[in-house]
């Protein structure tokens, strides 16, 4: 019994000796929860690895959070705006250096989301090396965009207050474009580690997929904000619990949160890729990790062979 448990823990469903085609998930939601059930330990390891590269951004943000609290107590609005500007300026390079690591983490999460095995350190290192250039470009944009959005929002806001209310239009446009960029990140890194694309094609395809499935893209992003949203709500409603809630929130992200989000993004991106991109590529798998019902949708995954169901055999 313990042997089967540890096989499941380390190898997923493939580690079960009595696994049958009928046990395969029928849809992406079932696949996600099944993978989550057997990969939760791996997600903790993945999260701890990713934290090493996020540490400069995290520490810098906590330092500014403490300073912001003191500044707010003094009710100095100009100092608050200056502090936010400085935080975003230094945050830019802190985020920029995370791109290659994000590619490595996304590759492992992509494999797990397909219920495929992944060699943790080797796959991370290989994906890091293979995608470091694009990773740096993408993370540099992601680090710079909040600073640019903050400056433009303030600039157009001042013009709207002093010149014309029409300047609210570019002010809102800045917010929309920034939001679309970060929504596209949910699929971008999976596309990066899965396909050989030029940078322009990579950025365009990730944006098209995200905009084309905008309600789903927003829904996935909101799912990642449920836990921190509950924490913030508790701190506002019950201020005396703020210290405990903050501790739980910090532990969640230090041990688990980032890894869970990457698995969720990878599951979402895999579904988009298999629906809109893979059918256009000869030999690309469709429905990887899902139950195969007919000969038409049966695909051989070389990293995890799946037996045909009895009713699909001739």
C-alpha angles and dihedrals in degrees: 000000000000089000092057090047093054092043088055092046095052104030106025122220091337088069092066112098094202096048115138133189090251089064093061115110115262096213143014095267092056090045092052094052092044091051091045090052094055099032103047091107091050090050090059090053091046091049093050091050092050092047089064089066095039093051098096091052092045095049093045091050093050091050091053092044089059092047091046091056091054092046093050089052087058091048093226106154095181090053090049092053091047091049092050090049092051091046092053092044094055091037089063097074090036089060094038093064093056097069100092091045090049089055091051093048091045091054092055091044091049092055093047091048087057089048090245126142118254129195096228105211098026095049092045092051094045094048090045092054096041096050105029095112096052090038092057092047093050095044091046089056090046091051095046098043098072090052092048092046092050092051094045093045091054092043096052090039091058091047091050090052096046107026118018137345088226088080086076086078096065088038091059091041089060090055093047095049092047091050091049091052093054092044089055089056089073090071102020100082093045089053089047095055095038106047137037102240138156113249093251092050091047093053094042096048094048091050093047092050092048095047092042089056095033099148090049092045091052091045093053091049091049090051089060089053097052096091097044089042091056090047093052091047091052092050091051096045098039106027093177090067093054095106094050094043092049090051092052091047093050092048090049093057095038093053108024121350102087093045092049091050091051091052090049092049092047092051090050093046093047090056091051093046094049092047102043109018111027095057087063093054120075111239096008113142122248124196093012109186093013130109111276112218109172138023090253095062097033111115128177112230105201093205095052115019113212121205119231117253112250093248091056095056121097 
